[in-house]
Amino acid sequence: MTRGSQARALAWATGLAAAGAVIAYLLAAGPWAIAGVAIGAITGSFAPSVYVGFRDRTTKRSDLRGAFEQAPTQSTARLLDPRRELVGFLGRQDELAALVAWCKDDHAGRLRLVTGPGGVGKTRLSIELGARMEKLGWTCERVADGQEASAIGAMRAVTGSRALLVVDYAEARIGLRQMLTALSSDEGDRVRVLLLARSTGDWWDQLGVGEPAVWDIVQAARQTHLSLSPVVAAGMSDVDVIALAVRSFARQLGRQERTVEVYGDSGLTRRRMLDLHAAALVAVLDDADTGPVRVNIRTVLGELLRHEQHFWFDSARARGLPAGLDGTTTRVLRQLVAVACLLGAASEEEARVLPDRVPGMSPSVKLAEWLRALYPPDPGQTDWLGTLQPDRLAELHTLRELAGSPELGQACLAGLDARQAVKAVTLLARASSDYPEAEVLLSQTLPDVADVIVGMQEPLETLTAIFNAIPYPTVVLAPAAVALGQQIASGLPADTAPEVRARWLASLAVRLSGLGRYTDALGVAQEAVAIRRELAAGSPDQQGPDLALSLTNLGEILSKLGRAAEALAVTEEAVAIRRELPAANPDQNRRDLAATLHNLGVRYSELRRPARALSATEEAVAIRRELAAASPDRYRRDLAASLHTLGNRFSALGRPGDALAVTEEAVAIRRELAAASPDQHGPDLAHSLNNLGNRLSALGRPGDALLIAEEAVAIHRELAAASPDRYRPDLAMSLNNLGIRLSALGRPGDALAVTEEAVAIRRELAAASPERYRPDLAASLNNLGVRLSALGRPDDALQATEEAVAIRRELAAASPDRYRPDLATCLNNLGLRLSALGRPDDALQATEEAVSIRRELAAAIPGPYRADLACSLTDLGVTLSALGRPGDALSAEREAVAIYRELATAGPDRYRPDLARSLSNLGVTFSELGRPGDALTAEREAVAVYRELAAVSPSEYGLKLADSLHDISEVYDALDRKADGDAARKEAARLRAQPDR
């Protein structure tokens, strides 16, 4: 109890005793004398109790202040701290109204979660909510880091009124589980807890598992999760927001207001509130006298950091740091601040040794005191050092310093204790989602952190906090998450509740899958399913959702391991469970059902059942489109995933126009998401770009397809450089597709180079994991054969194609439904390779086998396989002609033309080139049979089609038109129409002589 508090308590007690004495004196002479004596005695006797009670209450309030954040200290950058409320609250009226209604509703859940990227206004929204509720008589406090377990008890020791507690960075709070245990008890009655986090993830999924009371309040909170977008106020432009902030900062700093011009991005997406406020602050700090201030929004935090560094250097000079034993350069000062941001210090002694992590420095009390004076801890904060605010500024500065000095990075990430590991991993994990340049740095430094983490002998709560700090999905942090997840799962006590064990196993299986370690993930996932199946048998409504989720994940792992039939079975079981769940939480159930249907569509597609795959995927899209319309920030990513897959389904059924439309929609969504978070959404964007390239190519737009394919390769190459185990398979896929695009544009040399790179990657992957990667290797070998053949290397082409056929024949023997279509493709190409080497008999055998397989497939599923059959029939006709069997060739070619004519009617952009090729071959066969009239009819139609195609794309179809004109010239000669033949030959020569040929 402070001296001032003691004085106030004594004054209250003395005043009460004096009041009692006066009342007793006034009443003593009258008929109320006895009452007066009694009142005097009572008030006098209560005075000591009042003193003690006031003293205890003050002590409790002091304890309460220690548990909650207080007003922050100042620096230039801290003018941006939302807790200072320098800029008035803007927008977010719908979100604020929803949160106020939640607080006021006696029947609402006690817990609420708000998520959003750093700088979108989560903290500012919570502050405004607290102010609104305080006006209604509530007690509102922000829970300091490390005080979660005691916060509700401290609150209830002081007041029984309604209370709102705000927990920022909830994903990294070690005591959050204990806090929610208190919240779920009677002690938590009339208390609301608002959690703020950058994203959901394992920390949110694991919360409350094994504790029924906590689980119930967390489940209720899942239904009302609020995800913030950068759009704060739809009616206000970024310019308006900046202008209001400029006015506030200018008034605070005593400077003139400035006009701000923002540049540096496309302006297609809304900028975060923090960036807009930073632009306003940088403008106010600008030294120019007049005129507007131009601010690059992409580098505005860096510019603000430059101003903040002047604050550091001035403070250091004032303390005499550049001289004497503690002499420091400006670089050392920057590194010291970075170390403090990364690791912090719980005590003065920890702060004293922090400088020892800076190359060339040693422990220093003077430097520790300078850091504390620079950023003192907030009142109520348990750490001895505060930190640079806002957090994104601290993250940017730390990353810059670590990237600029590998020695500093190594020193900072070695020998960490538990507290330091939590703080370091949390900062690095948050930074990776906002700063793409952090990926290379983190990929180099995180192995050291992982080693430290794995060697820790800390409580599970501490390890869990570190695990929760790592986002999912992520590129560079995935190995650390797996190492930590394995340690936690193996370290669970023997009496751990089955729900808890199953949750950790399921989470670990997902993380292992994210690293491409599907064999390791399989056993873990199967164990999770076994536990949850047993739990669901006793409580299907409560445990059914978790069982369905584990089955879905198991299906994904089985699929990646090439066990498609098993994958389909468990996914169908998951869908059946989802459909039977009660409608108590309709949005949650529909979201989960859509996810499982999405996976079911993929499983059907893997087994070549396109109609059923389309049905499941369309149902998933319909659900997700409806959910995204109501909550775009929460569900647009899911919608993009299903649209991406729906494009595949339409393509497989020969509906290229429909496939293009939904794929373009998926790309648009994912491009916007990736712009905000490259690490999280870049891989998804690259996958959709690959598909978009395929869609454009199928519709006869090879130039557009090439640009898209090149963008996909660039993204995957960058990802693979940061995380090769995870993304090299995807890079190989993109390279494979790029080879196809380059080949279509007549660039065989470039096509060969990227295809060979794809083969090299896939050969290495298949050597390590044949069951998973041999199908991909066969696909690239097949394409390599095509590339080599185009470059006039028939022997090399044959070798590659024969290897592809051998792999696919073996795969088709084990799984015919899945791999016979691929085998037919390779056999068809093998026939072409053998024909090129003058081996028509061998070519005929391979081509006839391809026709046989494709005829059977087209009879069962006409949509995706009739075009393939027509292709093989065309090649069969050529081979039969080479063997001197024009009659048999005619039959095959007529059938091919009939199929292509029907397909070209429905899809002219895709199939008219194939129709022209078949017509040209048919004309040649008629000529061989001595039927020049029929040959002329076929060749005329072929020339007409090629002429139209060449008018649109001369580089792709000009030579083909020339070849067709040459063929028709020979028919004219056979019909004694020399003038027509000469005209056709002259036009063909002119086409071949054009520069772009």
Summary of the structure (lengths in Angstrom):
residues: 997
radius of gyration: 35.9
end to end distance: 91.9
largest distance: 149.4
contacts: 3534
relative contact order: 0.04
helix: 75%
strand: 3%
